[in-house]
């Protein structure tokens, strides 16, 4: 080892200074480790944990957002389905109302036609009655004029009755 000690001395290494410097370095290393590196490493670890937590929370938020979006889409689909159902029900109700109103209009038209026919038949019967009476009077007047005699009320009634019977047949 003599050779090694000479070589180190030749290189300028003094063992006492080397040991003092090594001791100083160890003390500085300990102090740095204790008061600088350890808090910095603890802070870095804390930051790593916070970043990991933030990433986990971000993933959770993404999942919740996807679930919320799916629920929103489902609600929109249900609303669209209900809206379409309501529209179809409204159309069906409108068709029923239209059909009912059409049926009412048809019934009213039939009633009007029936009343018109009844009124026409009544007018026809009334006109026939008037015509028979007028024809009867004309027959009586014509018979009186042709025969040249004045007809008594009994004769007029008899002639009118005969004329009515002949017109009715």
URNORRA-V204393 format. One record per helix or strand of 3 or more residues. SS is the DSSP state (hx for helix, st for strand). FROM is the first residue (numbers start at 0). LEN is the number of residues. If there is no record, write none. Layout:
BEGIN
ss:SS from:FROM len:LEN
ss:SS from:FROM len:LEN
END
This chain:
BEGIN
ss:hx from:1 len:9
ss:hx from:14 len:133
ss:hx from:152 len:16
END
